[in-house]
Amino acid sequence: MKSAHSQKGMSILSWLMVLTVVAFLANAAFKILPHYLDYMSISKIIMSVETERSLQIRTIGDFYSHVDKGVQVNNIRSLNIRDAIKVKVENNDFKVHLKYEQREPLIENIDLVVRFDKEFRVRMP
């Protein structure tokens, strides 16, 4: 049986290993989080067409213009919105397909990739 003196807890090496894993995960989270926040902002901008009737968005050009303005206001610069969003009009609804991916370098040649693909059906005001 070991004595109580030798069973005090984790060693310095163990604490360094735990700290390294936590730092790695925090680094990855801080690199991915802005992309998810941008995605949520873009989703809210798209859905605002339906909730804000005063905008009077009736054409696809108006829709793109509204989204462009929202992207500028939210300072989303890493995304070309014209390539990421495809808009069609079906039965007095805008059918919006938001599809894009973002890459964030992690270590040397290892990248974190987040891929977003969602369809919205937005009623015309």
N, C-alpha and C positions, 0 to 999 in steps of 0.2 A: 504494500500500500504506500502511496506517495504521501509525503508530509504536507500539511496545510500551507507551508511556506512556498512550495513549488507550484501551487494551484491558485495563483492570484488572478488570472485572467489572460487576455490576449497579449501576445508579445508585440514588440514594436514592428516586427516584420509583418505580423498579421494585420496590425492597424494600417500599415502602409499599403498592403494589398487591398483592404477594404476601401481605403481612401482613393486608391487608383481606380477601382471599379466605379465608385460613386462619381468621381471626376469625369470618367469616360462617358458614363450615362448622362450626366448633366451637360457635358459638351454636346453630345448628340441631340439632346432635348432642346437646348438653346439654339441649335442650328435649324431644327425642323419646325419649332414653334412659330416663327414668323410666317412661314409658308401656309400653315394651317389658319393663322389669323387673317392672312390675305384672302384665302379661299372663303372663309366665313364672311368677310367683308364683301367680296364679289357676289356671293349668294344673296346677301341682304340687299345689295344694289339691284340685282335682277328681280327679286321679289317685291321691291318697292314700287315697281311699275304697276303692280296690281293694287297695292294698298293706297298709293298716293294718286287719287283720281285727278287731281288738279294739274298733273304733268301733261295730260293730253297727248300721250304717246300712241300714235295710230299706225305708223309705218316702221318698217325694219330700220330705216335710216335714223328715225327718231330714237328707236331703241338703242342702237349702237351709240348714238350721241349721248344719251342718258348714261349709259354704262361707262363711256369714256370720261365723262365729267366726274362720275363717282369714283373712278379709279384715280383720277388726278387729285381729288379731294382727300382720298385715303392714302395718297402717296405710295401707290403700288407701281414701282418702276421696273420690276424684274419680269414683267409679263406683257407680251404683245396681245392685247385683248381681242384684236381682230382675228388673230390666229386661234385663240383659245375658245371663242364663242361662235357658234353657228346658230343663226336664228331663221326660223320659218314661220309662216302664218298658216294656221289650220283652223277652220271653223271659228273665226273671230278670237282665236287664242294665239299667243306667241309660243312656239315650241322652241325652247332654248336648250342647246346641248353645250355644256361647259366641259371641256376636255383639254387637259394639259398636264405636263409633268415638270417638276423642278429638281435640279441636282445641286447638292451642296457637298463640297469636298470635306472629307472627314480626316483621313490619314493618307498621305502620299497619293496612291492611285486608287484609293477606296472612297467611293462617293455614297452619300445617302440620297436615295431617290424617293420622292413622294409623287404619287400619281393621283390626279383627281379626274373623275368622270361622273357627271351627274346630268340628268335631264330635268328640266323645269317645264311646267305648263302654266303660263301666265295669262290670265284673262285680260283682254284689252279693256281699257276704261270706256 
